[in-house]
Amino acid sequence: MPGSFDFLHIKRHTAGSSNELSFDVLDAARSQLDDNSKKSSRAAKTPSASRGSYHGVAGTSTLSAIPEVERRKKLRRTRAIRARVIIALVVVVALGAIGFAGYSFYQSKVDFSDRYNALVSDLSTIDEELVKVDAVMVDPLAANMYEKRVEAKKKLDWIAQKLDAVSDTTEKTIPYAMGDKDTVALTQMGNAIEGRKDMLAAAKSAFEGADQFDQELDISKKAWNKVLNADRAAREATASANNASTDESTESAKQMTQEARNQFAEARADLEGVTYRHESVDFSAQLEYLDKRIEALDYAIATADALVAGDRQLATANNDAYNEADEEAAQLAQELPLLIDDQVRSAFEKEIAPHAKSYNEARDDVSDADADIRAYLSS
């Protein structure tokens, strides 16, 4: 079966080809034979010669070649016309192919542009929520950021899911890139997405640190309120002990002293728990002060027991020890920080500092990638 393009080896002009040369030779031979036949007929003609003789037939046969020549010429003209038509069709098809290729390139360019613009749009939608996270990261530990942080935390998982979806779409858009410029633009899109993921991870860690800060600060403040209440209770117990004149009043003062001592111990355990969970929180000064207050009250309780037992000498020794310890506690109190809040905040600022640094570095990378994306869109 002939191929679709077998006609391409047909030539428009066959002048000088072997076939055409053979046709010319035959035509010339037939013409010469025709001329010789006429001369012979005139020279040898006799009255008895019949028009139906063999020589007459031969002459007629020579003349009959003329229609054959015309038929062959007509055939050659038909072939030439057909070749020109085929060539014209080839040109039309070629021009159509070129036009289709141009349209396909244009359509592919439009298709990539639409896809890329959709990616930018998706990223912009994500940023509407990410900006809330960004606002909290200015100072995650600030008291006025608590409500904003609560709202921003609700969006963390949603943002992460959307970023994963855009990242997947970006990968699928790579085959539609029309050149290096589009490929670089997709790379910048990938950088912008990954940078936002890094921002999100750092913010999540910082938010967790801020939540712990809130909890530990609350525990610390409540513990110190216990210290202040215990201090008042201890002073009241001391005044009652000094005024006691009976065993019953001495025992009552002892019970008041024991309650104050227990409050100091509870407060100490709470503060020590904070330092155990967070080594960056330094409550050593408070713990030393509380140890001395507890020591002093232990001596006060021992004094009461000795008085009820009637051991005046032991009571005096314990009372002297109480006064010494209480004086040392008073000196330690003068060195305590004014606000326990500042200590806790300072400690947690150190804890979240690495996360804040990672966040800001990722944020700078995102800013650079976004700038490149804007430059691509405006080009």
C-alpha positions in Angstrom: 0.0 0.0 0.0 1.5 3.3 -1.0 2.4 5.8 1.8 0.7 9.1 2.4 3.6 11.1 1.1 4.8 8.8 -1.8 3.8 11.6 -4.2 6.6 13.8 -2.9 9.1 12.0 -5.2 7.1 13.0 -8.3 8.8 15.8 -10.1 7.1 18.9 -11.4 9.1 18.9 -14.7 10.5 15.9 -16.4 12.3 17.6 -19.3 15.4 15.7 -20.2 14.2 12.5 -18.4 14.7 9.2 -20.1 11.0 8.7 -20.7 10.4 12.1 -22.3 13.5 11.6 -24.5 12.2 8.3 -25.8 8.8 9.9 -26.6 10.6 12.6 -28.7 12.6 10.0 -30.6 9.5 8.0 -31.4 7.6 11.0 -32.5 10.4 12.2 -34.8 10.7 8.7 -36.3 7.1 8.6 -37.0 7.2 12.0 -38.7 10.1 11.0 -40.9 8.4 7.8 -41.8 5.3 9.7 -42.7 7.2 12.1 -45.0 9.0 9.2 -46.8 5.7 7.4 -47.2 4.2 10.5 -49.0 7.2 10.8 -51.4 7.1 7.1 -52.2 3.5 7.2 -52.9 3.9 10.0 -55.4 6.9 8.5 -57.1 5.6 4.9 -57.5 1.9 5.5 -57.9 0.3 3.5 -60.9 -3.3 3.5 -62.3 -3.7 -0.1 -61.1 -2.7 0.7 -57.5 -5.5 0.1 -55.1 -6.3 2.5 -52.2 -6.9 -0.6 -50.1 -3.4 -2.0 -50.8 -0.9 -2.9 -48.1 1.1 0.3 -48.7 -2.0 2.4 -48.2 -2.7 0.8 -44.9 0.9 1.3 -43.8 0.6 5.0 -44.6 -2.6 5.3 -42.7 -1.0 3.6 -39.7 1.7 6.3 -39.6 -0.8 9.1 -39.4 -2.7 7.3 -36.7 0.2 8.0 -34.2 -0.7 11.7 -34.0 -3.6 11.3 -31.6 -1.4 9.1 -29.4 1.1 12.0 -29.1 -1.6 14.4 -28.2 -2.9 11.9 -25.6 0.6 11.6 -24.0 1.0 15.4 -24.0 -2.4 15.8 -22.4 -1.4 13.2 -19.8 1.8 15.1 -19.0 -0.2 18.3 -18.6 -2.6 16.6 -16.3 0.3 15.2 -14.2 1.8 18.7 -14.0 -1.5 20.2 -12.8 -1.9 17.4 -10.3 1.6 18.0 -8.9 1.0 21.7 -8.6 -2.3 21.0 -6.7 -0.5 18.5 -4.4 2.3 21.0 -3.7 -0.3 23.7 -2.9 -2.0 21.3 -0.5 1.3 20.5 1.2 2.0 24.3 1.6 -1.5 24.8 3.1 -1.0 21.8 5.4 2.4 23.1 6.4 1.1 26.6 7.1 -1.8 25.1 9.1 0.7 23.1 11.1 2.8 26.2 11.8 -0.3 28.1 12.8 -1.5 25.3 15.1 2.0 25.0 16.7 1.9 28.8 17.3 -1.5 28.6 18.8 -0.6 25.6 20.9 2.5 27.5 22.3 0.3 30.5 23.1 -2.4 28.3 24.7 0.3 26.5 26.8 1.7 29.8 27.9 -1.8 31.0 28.9 -2.4 27.7 30.6 0.8 28.0 32.7 0.0 31.6 33.5 -3.4 30.7 34.8 -2.1 27.9 36.9 0.7 30.1 38.4 -1.8 32.8 39.1 -4.0 30.3 40.9 -1.0 29.3 43.1 -0.4 32.9 44.0 -4.0 33.3 44.8 -4.0 30.3 47.1 -0.9 31.6 48.8 -2.6 35.0 49.3 -5.5 33.2 51.0 -3.2 31.4 53.3 -1.4 34.7 54.2 -4.7 36.2 55.4 -4.5 33.7 58.3 -0.7 33.6 58.6 -0.6 37.3 59.2 -2.4 36.6 62.5 0.4 34.3 63.5 2.9 36.9 62.4 1.3 39.5 64.7 1.6 37.3 67.7 5.2 36.5 67.0 6.2 40.1 67.6 6.0 39.2 71.4 4.4 35.8 72.1 4.7 36.3 75.9 3.0 39.7 76.1 -0.2 39.6 78.2 -2.1 41.5 75.5 -1.2 38.8 73.0 -2.9 36.0 74.9 -6.3 36.2 73.1 -4.6 36.7 69.7 -2.4 33.7 70.3 -5.4 31.6 71.1 -7.1 32.6 67.8 -3.9 32.1 65.9 -3.3 28.6 67.3 -6.7 27.6 65.9 -5.4 28.3 62.4 -2.1 26.5 62.6 -3.4 23.1 61.4 -5.5 24.7 58.6 -2.5 26.7 57.4 -0.3 23.6 57.4 -2.9 21.6 55.3 -3.3 24.4 52.8 0.5 24.8 52.4 0.8 21.1 51.7 -2.0 21.3 49.1 -0.3 24.3 47.3 3.0 22.5 47.5 1.5 19.5 45.8 -0.2 21.7 43.1 3.2 23.4 42.5 4.8 20.0 41.8 2.0 19.1 39.3 2.5 22.5 37.5 6.2 21.8 36.7 5.4 20.0 33.3 3.5 23.1 32.1 6.5 25.4 32.5 7.4 26.9 29.0 11.0 27.8 29.7 13.7 28.5 32.3 11.9 31.7 33.4 8.8 29.7 34.3 10.8 27.0 36.0 12.6 29.6 38.1 9.3 31.1 39.0 8.1 27.7 40.2 11.2 27.3 42.2 10.6 30.6 44.0 7.0 29.5 44.6 8.4 26.3 46.2 10.8 28.5 48.4 7.9 30.7 49.4 5.8 27.7 50.5 8.7 26.0 52.3 9.6 29.2 54.0 6.0 29.6 55.3 6.1 26.0 56.6 9.3 26.9 58.5 7.6 30.0 59.9 4.7 27.8 61.0 6.9 25.2 62.7 8.8 27.9 64.6 5.6 29.7 65.6 4.1 26.5 66.8 7.1 25.9 69.1 7.0 29.5 70.3 3.3 29.2 71.0 3.9 26.0 73.0 6.6 27.9 75.0 4.2 30.8 75.5 1.5 28.4 76.8 4.0 26.9 79.2 4.9 30.4 80.3 1.3 31.2 81.1 1.0 28.1 83.2 4.3 28.4 85.0 3.7 32.1 85.6 0.3 31.3 87.1 1.8 28.6 89.4 4.6 30.9 90.4 2.3 33.8 91.2 0.0 31.6 93.3 3.0 30.1 95.1 4.2 33.6 96.0 0.8 34.6 97.2 1.0 31.6 99.5 4.3 32.9 100.8 2.8 36.3 101.6 -0.2 34.6 103.4 2.2 32.3 105.3 4.2 35.3 106.3 1.2 37.1 107.8 0.1 33.8 109.5 3.6 33.3 111.0 3.7 36.9 112.4 0.2 36.3 114.0 1.4 33.0 115.5 4.5 34.7 116.9 2.4 37.4 118.5 0.1 34.8 120.0 3.1 32.8 121.4 4.5 35.9 123.0 1.2 36.6 124.7 0.6 32.9 125.8 0.3 32.4 129.5 -1.1 28.9 129.6 -0.4 25.6 128.1 -3.6 25.9 126.1 -2.7 29.3 124.6 0.8 28.1 123.9 -0.6 25.0 122.1 -2.9 27.3 120.1 0.0 29.5 119.0 1.9 26.4 118.1 -0.9 25.2 115.8 -0.9 28.6 114.1 2.8 28.4 113.6 2.5 24.9 112.1 -0.1 26.1 109.6 2.1 29.0 108.5 5.0 26.6 108.2 3.0 24.2 106.0 2.0 27.1 103.7 5.7 28.1 103.3 6.5 24.4 102.5 3.7 24.2 99.9 4.8 27.4 98.2 8.4 26.1 98.2 7.3 22.8 96.5 5.4 24.8 93.8 8.3 27.0 93.0 10.7 24.1 93.0 8.5 22.3 90.6 8.7 25.2 88.1 12.5 25.2 88.3 12.5 21.4 87.8 10.4 21.6 84.6 12.3 24.7 83.4 15.9 24.9 84.3 16.0 28.4 82.9 13.8 29.6 85.7 16.0 30.6 88.6 14.2 30.6 91.9 17.3 29.9 94.0 16.9 33.1 96.0 13.3 32.5 96.8 14.0 28.8 97.7 16.8 29.9 100.0 14.6 32.4 101.8 11.8 29.9 102.2 14.2 27.3 103.6 15.3 29.8 106.2 11.7 30.8 107.1 10.7 27.1 107.5 13.8 26.5 109.6 12.9 29.5 111.9 9.3 28.2 112.3 10.5 24.7 113.1 12.5 26.3 116.0 9.4 28.2 117.1 7.3 24.9 117.2 10.1 23.2 119.2 10.1 26.2 121.6 6.3 25.7 122.2 6.8 22.0 122.7 9.5 22.6 125.3 7.4 25.2 127.1 4.5 22.8 127.4 6.9 20.1 128.6 8.2 22.4 131.2 11.8 22.4 129.8 12.7 26.0 130.1 16.4 25.5 129.1 15.5 23.8 125.9 12.8 26.3 125.2 15.3 29.1 125.5 17.8 27.4 123.2 15.1 26.8 120.5 13.9 30.4 120.9 17.4 31.7 120.4 17.8 29.6 117.3 14.4 30.8 116.0 15.4 34.5 116.4 18.7 33.9 114.6 17.1 32.1 111.7 14.3 34.6 111.5 16.9 37.4 111.3 18.7 35.7 108.5 15.4 35.2 106.6 14.8 38.9 106.9 18.1 39.7 105.4 17.5 37.3 102.5 14.1 38.9 101.9 15.8 42.2 101.1 17.6 40.6 98.2 14.6 39.0 96.6 13.4 40.4 93.2 10.5 42.8 93.5 8.3 40.8 91.0 8.4 37.1 90.4 6.7 37.7 87.0 9.9 39.3 85.6 11.9 36.3 86.5 9.6 33.9 84.8 9.3 36.0 81.7 13.0 36.5 81.4 13.5 32.7 81.6 10.9 31.9 78.9 12.3 34.6 76.6 15.5 32.6 76.6 13.6 29.4 76.0 11.7 30.7 73.0 14.5 32.8 71.6 15.8 30.0 69.2 12.2 29.5 67.9 11.8 33.3 67.4 15.2 33.4 65.6 14.2 30.5 63.3 10.9 32.2 62.6 12.5 35.5 61.7 15.0 33.8 59.4 12.3 31.9 57.6 10.3 35.1 57.4 13.2 36.9 55.6 13.5 34.0 53.2 9.8 34.2 52.4 10.1 37.9 51.9 12.8 37.4 49.3 10.9 34.6 47.5 7.7 36.7 47.5 9.7 39.6 46.0 10.9 37.3 43.2 7.3 36.1 42.5 6.1 39.7 42.3 8.9 40.5 39.9 7.9 37.5 37.7 4.3 38.5 37.6 5.1 42.0 36.6 7.5 41.0 33.8 
